[in-house]
Amino acid sequence: MVLGAGFGGLELTSRLAAEFGSDLELTLIDRADGFIFGFSKLDVMFGRVTADAVTHAYAQIVKPGVRFVQADITAIDPVARHVSTTAGEFDADILVVALGADLHPEATPGLVEAGHEFYTVAGAFALREVLANFAGGRVVVAVTATPFKCPPAPSETALLMHDLLADRGLLDVSSVTLCMPMPVPIPPSPQASEALLAEFARRGIEFLGPRLVRGLDGDRKVALVTDGDEIPYDLFLGVPVHRAPQVAVDAGLTVDGWIAVNPLTLETQFDGVYAVGDVTSVGTPKAGVFSEGQAVIAARRIAARLRGESSAAEYDGHGLCYLEFGHNAVAQVDVTFRAGQAPFGSMIGPSPELAADKVEFGASRVDRWFGS
Ligand SMILES: Cc1cc2nc3c(=O)[nH]c(=O)nc-3n(C[C@H](O)[C@H](O)[C@H](O)COP(=O)(O)OP(=O)(O)OC[C@H]3O[C@@H](n4cnc5c(N)ncnc54)[C@H](O)[C@@H]3O)c2cc1C
């Protein structure tokens, strides 16, 4: 049984389906009716595509041996491997928790009332109209807490916002400020950080780090920064607080807020229970490519276990991320996070060819996850 049909849950499901075909008896549970890539939120928000075009309905999954159940997961018993949902009770031989990170805009004072967030589907999609009607002014893109998904996304948002203002002739009456909790945009890749900082400087985007925005004062239109500073804004685009879903916390699976796993095998402390992706504290950033990489290893280990064999497959912390530079140019950042070593990475691009690669990256996942 796989809980959560996001990047990790879908990759794991498709790997096991490819391995076992109709011999598999896999139940995949998610409250949503379809999958949306994280990067599609930016595409919708900046008016590049419509919301309908980026939703991949789970009803379209065609894999013998896989059953999708749309339901809210309300309780997990990791000892009995029993799961309660709004669609009934389920028991499993092997349980995989891939529930991602929940987002809490309400946890930042003033964010809901006086600002916007672009990380939830609802928040990003609602911004499409807000941005289309924006008449220019001081734009602040900021992170409100750590950890947060897809560390490059705020930098991408600042650049795409700058594109939007330029395309609409609003740069003369506008400014863009990016406030991040790190000293540079992407610490594991100095090359990517340097390229981003150079692009920010070229465009006049102000980069403020390491700082978090702890709240908004809507009356005075200022963002309240951790160091006591204030940043005036007309349009605030925030990254909300992330937490593990409460159902995982209540199940006793979390340690210090996230599910503790063996970082090499993705096993939890409970026999037959694995966890992958953003819901874990595996040591990689919270991003789809890492959830996917973890799912590959968990799938290999589960397949071996189901066959009564053992597997030496170990997670290597490696991921290839795409980074939007605006004006249809995308870079590719190659990063590796391994326990006991400083993270390291390199970058190629940005270029229009890599923008096409990114489209292919998404299309190949849709084929693999939804096709037979
Ligand atoms: C703006 C933005 C841009 C991004 N860009 C990129 C990018 O370019 N590349 C990249 O790799 N990553 C990107 N990401 C990050 C990426 O979207 C996530 O890290 C990734 O989806 C995590 O995968 P996951 O499987 O761990 O969790 P998720 O994909 O979040 O899946 C978790 C699933 O669990 C379900 N769920 C949770 N709780 C329950 C419950 N109680 N009952 C039932 N279902 C439940 C949810 O509905 C969800 O479908 C971006 C994120 C954002 C916000």
PDBQT file of the ligand as one rigid body, heavy atoms in Angstrom, charges set to zero:
ROOT
HETATM    1  C1  LIG A 401       6.466  26.255  -6.820  1.00  0.00    +0.000 C 
HETATM    2  C2  LIG A 401       7.126  24.902  -6.747  1.00  0.00    +0.000 A 
HETATM    3  C3  LIG A 401       8.010  24.517  -7.750  1.00  0.00    +0.000 A 
HETATM    4  C4  LIG A 401       8.637  23.283  -7.695  1.00  0.00    +0.000 A 
HETATM    5  N1  LIG A 401       9.493  22.917  -8.700  1.00  0.00    +0.000 NA
HETATM    6  C5  LIG A 401      10.121  21.720  -8.641  1.00  0.00    +0.000 A 
HETATM    7  C6  LIG A 401      11.018  21.324  -9.672  1.00  0.00    +0.000 A 
HETATM    8  O1  LIG A 401      11.222  22.036 -10.660  1.00  0.00    +0.000 OA
HETATM    9  N2  LIG A 401      11.643  20.118  -9.548  1.00  0.00    +0.000 N 
HETATM   10  C7  LIG A 401      11.437  19.305  -8.473  1.00  0.00    +0.000 A 
HETATM   11  O2  LIG A 401      12.005  18.224  -8.411  1.00  0.00    +0.000 OA
HETATM   12  N3  LIG A 401      10.591  19.659  -7.468  1.00  0.00    +0.000 NA
HETATM   13  C8  LIG A 401       9.935  20.842  -7.533  1.00  0.00    +0.000 A 
HETATM   14  N4  LIG A 401       9.071  21.207  -6.532  1.00  0.00    +0.000 N 
HETATM   15  C9  LIG A 401       8.944  20.350  -5.326  1.00  0.00    +0.000 C 
HETATM   16  C10 LIG A 401       8.072  19.137  -5.575  1.00  0.00    +0.000 C 
HETATM   17  O3  LIG A 401       6.795  19.543  -6.023  1.00  0.00    +0.000 OA
HETATM   18  C11 LIG A 401       7.924  18.333  -4.291  1.00  0.00    +0.000 C 
HETATM   19  O4  LIG A 401       9.144  18.290  -3.599  1.00  0.00    +0.000 OA
HETATM   20  C12 LIG A 401       7.498  16.914  -4.629  1.00  0.00    +0.000 C 
HETATM   21  O5  LIG A 401       6.197  16.920  -5.161  1.00  0.00    +0.000 OA
HETATM   22  C13 LIG A 401       7.568  16.017  -3.409  1.00  0.00    +0.000 C 
HETATM   23  O6  LIG A 401       7.150  14.739  -3.752  1.00  0.00    +0.000 OA
HETATM   24  P1  LIG A 401       6.527  13.779  -2.618  1.00  0.00    +0.000 P 
HETATM   25  O7  LIG A 401       6.099  12.543  -3.336  1.00  0.00    +0.000 OA
HETATM   26  O8  LIG A 401       7.464  13.660  -1.496  1.00  0.00    +0.000 OA
HETATM   27  O9  LIG A 401       5.251  14.568  -2.078  1.00  0.00    +0.000 OA
HETATM   28  P2  LIG A 401       4.050  15.185  -2.893  1.00  0.00    +0.000 P 
HETATM   29  O10 LIG A 401       4.334  15.232  -4.346  1.00  0.00    +0.000 OA
HETATM   30  O11 LIG A 401       3.705  16.458  -2.199  1.00  0.00    +0.000 OA
HETATM   31  O12 LIG A 401       2.882  14.122  -2.695  1.00  0.00    +0.000 OA
HETATM   32  C14 LIG A 401       2.255  13.889  -1.461  1.00  0.00    +0.000 C 
HETATM   33  C15 LIG A 401       0.831  13.441  -1.721  1.00  0.00    +0.000 C 
HETATM   34  O13 LIG A 401       0.233  13.017  -0.486  1.00  0.00    +0.000 OA
HETATM   35  C16 LIG A 401      -1.127  13.411  -0.469  1.00  0.00    +0.000 C 
HETATM   36  N5  LIG A 401      -1.571  13.514   0.926  1.00  0.00    +0.000 N 
HETATM   37  C17 LIG A 401      -0.977  14.189   1.941  1.00  0.00    +0.000 A 
HETATM   38  N6  LIG A 401      -1.650  13.983   3.092  1.00  0.00    +0.000 NA
HETATM   39  C18 LIG A 401      -2.699  13.154   2.793  1.00  0.00    +0.000 A 
HETATM   40  C19 LIG A 401      -3.743  12.560   3.569  1.00  0.00    +0.000 A 
HETATM   41  N7  LIG A 401      -3.848  12.750   4.896  1.00  0.00    +0.000 N 
HETATM   42  N8  LIG A 401      -4.656  11.785   2.928  1.00  0.00    +0.000 NA
HETATM   43  C20 LIG A 401      -4.549  11.552   1.581  1.00  0.00    +0.000 A 
HETATM   44  N9  LIG A 401      -3.574  12.072   0.815  1.00  0.00    +0.000 NA
HETATM   45  C21 LIG A 401      -2.651  12.864   1.410  1.00  0.00    +0.000 A 
HETATM   46  C22 LIG A 401      -1.130  14.762  -1.192  1.00  0.00    +0.000 C 
HETATM   47  O14 LIG A 401      -2.406  15.012  -1.736  1.00  0.00    +0.000 OA
HETATM   48  C23 LIG A 401      -0.059  14.555  -2.269  1.00  0.00    +0.000 C 
HETATM   49  O15 LIG A 401      -0.598  14.163  -3.524  1.00  0.00    +0.000 OA
HETATM   50  C24 LIG A 401       8.387  22.419  -6.591  1.00  0.00    +0.000 A 
HETATM   51  C25 LIG A 401       7.481  22.794  -5.597  1.00  0.00    +0.000 A 
HETATM   52  C26 LIG A 401       6.841  24.024  -5.679  1.00  0.00    +0.000 A 
HETATM   53  C27 LIG A 401       5.858  24.385  -4.608  1.00  0.00    +0.000 C 
ENDROOT
TORSDOF 0
